[in-house]
Amino acid sequence: MKKFLKIIGVILGLIIVIYLSVVIGKNVVASKIKSNTANTSTNVAIPKTNEIDNSVIDEEDKSAKKVDDAKDYVYEKEVKEINETYDKENNYTFEDKIRLPYININSEDAERTNSKLQEKYNSAKNSMRKEEYGFNFTRMDYEEHIVSDKYIGLSVCEMPVHVPGGDFLEEYTLYNFDLQDGGKKLTKREVIEKFNLTPNELEEKVKEALKKNYDEYDYAVEEFGTFDVYMSNSKYYFENLQVLITGEKTLDVYLEFPVGPEGVRMGVLSIDT
């Protein structure tokens, strides 16, 4: 009898051990699954999107860093195109685009400029829209000059509003960077000093260029009478000028100058220093 009870006790003991192993094993597996699930949920990153066009925002692209020597100092970061037909009778298609430049150098000035350019681009992209009698659109374009790895000259042109067949106005913003001085953005005065000019000397060179422009204008005498009258309408003074570095010894000067009965308009003169 004692032997029988002993056998029964052993069997019950084995059953309890097996039961506990199964329960504990399930809890361990469940715990691991729960832990892995929690880790997965916390590691999933939800990408931020641009409120204007729902495009994904690159969180790493926050500063102007020249991360690749093979890249240009200035390159097209983004472009938005519009191509619509607004004149059905004449089947006329009007095409326009806005381009965003990126200054690919590591400097605080470049970083701040890139942020401002991004704001301009976003605003321009958001304002592209079709109107009842045509388009009311914004244009943004740029032109860069890389001068012997010494300077960057960047001209950004904007056309805030233009209705086809109507008036338009182009606005220019110029940026000059000194690559030899850590990518510093140069003021107008700093630019002409680097080209060994004073404000008065720059004005004289602009006057010479305007005289040449006047002499080559076929209807200048008929429309203006004399060169002095022509110059009286020119905004060639230093405070009205914008300068852009285009070469080791050349500057482009942006100013308003006479265009006949129509008044003055923004133009560009190339100046040899």
JOQUIKA-V142874 format. One record per helix or strand. SS is the DSSP state (A for helix, B for strand). FROM is the first residue (numbers start at 1). TO is the last residue. If there is no record, write none. Layout:
ss={SS:SS}
from={FROM:FROM}
to={TO:TO}
//
This chain:
ss={A:B:B:B:B:A:B:B:B:B:B:A:B:A:A:A:A:A:B:B:A:B}
from={2:49:56:74:92:108:129:134:139:151:171:179:184:188:199:220:227:238:242:250:260:264}
to={43:49:56:87:103:127:131:136:147:159:178:181:185:194:215:224:232:240:245:258:262:272}
//
